[in-house]
Amino acid sequence: GQQFLWSRNLVAPGACYGWKLGSQGLPEIKNPMKHFAHTYASSLLLTVLLLAGNAACSLFGNSEGSDDGAAAILAAAMPGGSSSGSACLASWPYSSGAYLADSSVNPSIRADTFGDPLLAQNRICGGGWSTGGTDVYTLGNSSECETGESCLVLHWNGKRVLNGSGIDFVVYENAFLISSPSRYFIEAVIVEVSEDGANWCGWSPNYSGGDSTRANVQNPDNYTDVAGLTPVLFKQSDTNTLGAADLFSTTADEYGTHLSGGGDGFDLSSANFGSTGNGCNTTLRDSLRSGGFVYVRLTTANSRNPTAFPANPDSFDQQGDIDGVVARSVADR
């Protein structure tokens, strides 16, 4: 038989979400709440669950299930799919004003479904507020990481990212809403930038929630200067209505104030920039501000400091999942 993980979480009645495809192409759910391992012996079971979201949710404790659960399961079982409808396109939709990091440096490459670094540099396929994406790369250990850490280094082929007005780049990670504005599935990611790939400057990443209880680690207000807090709303599809500038602009709605396309933005002019990083000093910080950077490194915060960033009790691998990074302004190197 094949192994996969089942879990559920209730956002609204019947919302089973946070799905990722497992190594056998089956749903592997990265989701708050307890994970249940089951043996898959027949495709009949999966078919039944796909057609009966209500029963599937109820089976795992969601007494308010509805057909929305089946839709989420079916969407997540399709490559690049999500419950947000239209297909994620391969072609980047912007010729200027928003630039996708398209290259990586010595990444960890693994055989599992989310071990291909191309998933973090090919497109942005957000699933919306309550559905994790499937087009993501799970961070792993590589020669570009600090000892014992899990990371990914990305860059823009032949380009450098410039410091402009406001947000300079956005990191899209696989966060998603659980049940309220203060409850999200979070695997915090530390963000650093570099000119040479050896000396790095970051912001001031911090977790102030105390212990690792769900109420604390799932509250985005307990984190500062990290990625992995805001769900990915932008999806490069035929129905996308966001312009390039919108990805770096904020909007306010019932979810609070956030970037229009979701994700977490970083500004080289921020007072916190240059506060941390291996090899960072005021000279390097000022150089990066004036001349821009070439590389961005994304590191699972818990792998760097498990005391400062306690493990999420609902994460089965304690690793960040990267959909991509988009810069606002670039220039030739």
Backbone hydrogen bonds, N-H to C=O, Kabsch-Sander energy under -0.5 kcal/mol:
donor,donor_aa,acceptor,acceptor_aa,energy
2,Q,40,Y,-2.5
4,F,38,H,-1.4
6,W,36,F,-2.9
11,V,9,N,-0.7
11,V,12,A,-0.7
15,A,12,A,-2.4
16,C,14,G,-1.1
17,Y,15,A,-0.6
20,K,28,E,-1.1
22,G,26,L,-6.0
25,G,22,G,-2.4
28,E,20,K,-5.7
29,I,5,L,-1.1
29,I,27,P,-0.5
30,K,18,G,-1.8
30,K,28,E,-0.5
31,N,29,I,-0.9
36,F,6,W,-3.0
37,A,35,H,-0.5
38,H,4,F,-1.7
40,Y,2,Q,-3.7
40,Y,38,H,-0.5
41,A,39,T,-0.7
45,L,42,S,-1.0
46,L,42,S,-0.8
47,T,43,S,-2.4
48,V,44,L,-2.6
49,L,45,L,-2.3
50,L,46,L,-2.6
51,L,47,T,-1.9
52,A,48,V,-1.1
56,A,52,A,-2.5
57,C,53,G,-2.7
58,S,54,N,-2.4
59,L,55,A,-2.4
60,F,56,A,-1.1
60,F,57,C,-0.6
61,G,58,S,-1.8
62,N,57,C,-3.0
63,S,61,G,-1.1
65,G,62,N,-1.0
69,G,66,S,-1.6
70,A,66,S,-0.5
71,A,67,D,-1.7
72,A,68,D,-2.2
73,I,69,G,-2.2
74,L,70,A,-2.8
75,A,71,A,-2.6
76,A,72,A,-2.3
77,A,73,I,-1.4
78,M,75,A,-1.5
81,G,78,M,-2.7
85,G,82,S,-0.9
86,S,84,S,-0.8
89,L,87,A,-0.5
89,L,236,Q,-3.5
99,Y,327,A,-2.7
101,A,325,V,-2.9
102,D,155,H,-0.6
103,S,155,H,-1.8
105,V,153,V,-1.9
106,N,104,S,-0.5
109,I,107,P,-0.5
110,R,108,S,-0.5
110,R,115,G,-2.0
115,G,112,D,-2.1
119,L,116,D,-2.0
120,A,117,P,-1.9
121,Q,118,L,-1.4
122,N,118,L,-0.7
125,C,123,R,-0.5
126,G,234,F,-2.1
128,G,232,V,-2.2
131,T,128,G,-0.5
136,V,134,T,-1.2
137,Y,322,I,-2.3
138,T,114,F,-2.7
139,L,137,Y,-0.5
139,L,320,G,-2.6
140,G,151,C,-0.9
145,C,142,S,-1.6
149,E,146,E,-2.3
151,C,140,G,-2.4
152,L,298,L,-1.5
154,L,152,L,-0.5
154,L,296,V,-2.7
155,H,103,S,-2.3
156,W,294,V,-0.6
157,N,155,H,-0.6
159,K,156,W,-2.9
160,R,331,A,-2.4
161,V,293,F,-3.0
162,L,329,S,-2.7
164,G,162,L,-0.7
166,G,164,G,-0.5
168,D,266,F,-2.5
169,F,266,F,-1.5
170,V,326,V,-2.7
171,V,264,D,-2.7
172,Y,170,V,-0.5
172,Y,324,G,-2.9
173,E,171,V,-0.7
174,N,321,D,-1.3
175,A,173,E,-0.6
176,F,185,F,-0.9
177,L,129,W,-3.8
178,I,183,R,-3.1
179,S,183,R,-0.8
180,S,183,R,-0.7
183,R,180,S,-2.3
184,Y,218,Q,-3.0
185,F,176,F,-3.1
186,I,184,Y,-0.7
189,V,227,A,-2.4
190,I,299,T,-3.4
192,E,297,R,-2.1
193,V,201,C,-2.7
194,S,295,Y,-2.2
200,W,278,N,-3.0
201,C,193,V,-2.5
202,G,276,T,-3.0
203,W,191,V,-0.7
206,N,224,T,-2.0
208,S,222,N,-3.0
211,D,209,G,-0.6
216,N,213,T,-1.0
217,V,213,T,-2.5
218,Q,214,R,-2.0
219,N,216,N,-1.4
222,N,219,N,-2.1
223,Y,220,P,-1.7
224,T,206,N,-2.0
227,A,189,V,-2.9
232,V,175,A,-0.5
233,L,231,P,-0.8
233,L,261,G,-1.4
234,F,261,G,-2.5
236,Q,124,I,-2.1
237,S,235,K,-1.6
240,N,237,S,-1.4
246,D,243,G,-0.6
247,L,243,G,-0.8
247,L,244,A,-1.0
248,F,245,A,-1.4
249,S,246,D,-1.4
251,T,258,H,-2.9
253,D,256,G,-1.9
256,G,253,D,-2.1
258,H,251,T,-2.4
258,H,256,G,-0.5
260,S,246,D,-0.7
260,S,249,S,-2.8
262,G,259,L,-2.0
263,G,231,P,-1.5
264,D,171,V,-2.4
266,F,169,F,-2.5
270,S,267,D,-1.6
273,F,270,S,-1.3
274,G,202,G,-2.9
275,S,202,G,-0.7
275,S,272,N,-1.6
276,T,202,G,-0.8
279,G,277,G,-0.6
280,C,277,G,-1.7
285,R,281,N,-2.9
286,D,282,T,-2.5
287,S,283,T,-1.9
288,L,284,L,-2.6
289,R,285,R,-2.1
290,S,286,D,-2.1
291,G,287,S,-2.9
292,G,288,L,-1.7
293,F,161,V,-2.0
294,V,194,S,-2.3
295,Y,194,S,-2.6
296,V,154,L,-2.4
297,R,192,E,-3.2
298,L,152,L,-2.7
299,T,190,I,-2.6
299,T,297,R,-0.5
300,T,150,S,-2.2
301,A,188,A,-2.4
303,S,300,T,-0.8
304,R,300,T,-1.0
304,R,301,A,-0.7
305,N,301,A,-2.4
309,F,305,N,-2.5
315,S,312,N,-1.9
322,I,137,Y,-3.0
323,D,172,Y,-2.9
324,G,172,Y,-1.4
326,V,170,V,-2.3
327,A,99,Y,-3.0
328,R,168,D,-2.6
331,A,160,R,-2.0
333,R,158,G,-2.0
